[in-house]
Amino acid sequence: MTNQEIISFIKEHFQNQDKIALHQPHFGGKEKEYLNECIDSTYVSSVGPFVDRFEREITKFTGTAYAVAVVNGTAGLQVALQLIGVQNNDEVITQALSFIATSNSIHFAGATPIYVDVDYDTMGLSPKSLLSFLNENAELRNNQCFNKLTGKKIAACLPMHTFGFPCRIDEISEICKKWSIPLVEDAAEALGSEYKQQKIGSFGDLAVFSFNGNKIVTAGGGGVIVTNDENLAKRAKHITTTAKIPHPYEFVHDESGYNFRMPNINAALLCAQLEQLEGFLKNKRELASKYATFFNEKPIFRVEKDQSKVNYWLNCLEFENLSERDSFLVETNKEGIMTRPIWTLSFLLPMYKDCWRDSQENATKLYERIVNIPSSVQF
Ligand SMILES: *Cc1c(COP(=O)(O)O)cnc(C)c1O
């Protein structure tokens, strides 16, 4: 398949738009109606019926018991890590192949990332690499996991479901249980994805989704923490709403809380978006299957495997090497088709360059080979 053939195919699917985005939002439902309703009610801020309604809807969709809507995914991850017990000077195991927010949330929770490699096929945290890190470097003391190299507590594991492709979350969960490591899923990209017929976001102690403008559904900006633990959910709501004790008029707060709740006006937009989610998922699946048919050999179009169901948030093409990847990136972007490589691996960035990491063989190979191609819904 030549780059020119690919370019023509993409242009045709996206009806020859001048600029073809990687992932643009689609507002085809009751967005304006709900926004007007929200403005007319004057409840535009962090309390309101759309926030409650969105939280109910997202628990239903993900099969979790509780949801707490927050200002964005990064804030949600930071709070989730803190609620599960991450404190200053702790360590959190994660993947370097991720959007920077994953590592930043660990940093803002006061901890340091430890980078374990990803699996080549899933692009998510590798249970094998996780286990070999723990077997070599960790020990259990009083039922808590410590890093023998640094003496620090390994307070959480934060795997990510890359571009909506589920990682081997059940195996990761098993390992974490054996090593007494709490598990938080960075499910920012994976709303609607499933692993072994279970929705992503329901495997960890807590999980976080993002509703940034480029995600599968958007609140403009927003995120949500989901969990099956009532106590964690209560704490999440309290700590993200300035830790205010409910009272008709007095202002009393019992700890230093965040102002991290999602405003009702964003939730209004999101409620309208959620009503279209099944349609978006279907439309994205159709595009992925069209791509899969078109790319019958090289470059390889990545499709769901084994027991995973992918939401096809961002479609992935796999090239043979860095130079093929680069020429594709240059040619498509020159033609107004937005394509992009995987994020710069976190340990190559100045803030995280000193963090512990293993070989990162798969992450590096994936960085050199994978390109995201236009994935917006198209009706
Ligand atoms: C988008 C994203 C986030 C953060 O979400 P924001 O809402 O933009 O703060 C976190 N992790 C991953 C992997 C993401 O893609």
The ligand as an SDF file (V2000), in Angstrom:
LIG
                    3D

 15 15  0  0  0  0  0  0  0  0999 V2000
   -6.7740   12.3840   27.9800 C   0  0  0  0  0  0  0  0  0  0  0  0
   -5.9690   11.5600   28.8810 C   0  0  0  0  0  0  0  0  0  0  0  0
   -5.8270   11.8570   30.2570 C   0  0  0  0  0  0  0  0  0  0  0  0
   -6.2190   13.1180   30.9040 C   0  0  0  0  0  0  0  0  0  0  0  0
   -7.4110   13.6470   30.6820 O   0  0  0  0  0  0  0  0  0  0  0  0
   -7.6780   15.2140   30.7440 P   0  0  0  0  0  0  0  0  0  0  0  0
   -9.1630   15.2100   30.8620 O   0  0  0  0  0  0  0  0  0  0  0  0
   -7.1810   15.7980   29.4540 O   0  0  0  0  0  0  0  0  0  0  0  0
   -7.0130   15.7800   31.9410 O   0  0  0  0  0  0  0  0  0  0  0  0
   -5.1520   10.9660   31.0670 C   0  0  0  0  0  0  0  0  0  0  0  0
   -4.5840    9.8600   30.5700 N   0  0  0  0  0  0  0  0  0  0  0  0
   -4.6710    9.5590   29.2690 C   0  0  0  0  0  0  0  0  0  0  0  0
   -4.0220    8.3130   28.7960 C   0  0  0  0  0  0  0  0  0  0  0  0
   -5.3340   10.3980   28.3790 C   0  0  0  0  0  0  0  0  0  0  0  0
   -5.3720   10.0820   27.0880 O   0  0  0  0  0  0  0  0  0  0  0  0
  1  2  1  0
  2  3  1  0
  2 14  2  0
  3  4  1  0
  3 10  2  0
  4  5  1  0
  5  6  1  0
  6  7  2  0
  6  8  1  0
  6  9  1  0
 10 11  1  0
 11 12  2  0
 12 13  1  0
 12 14  1  0
 14 15  1  0
M  END
$$$$
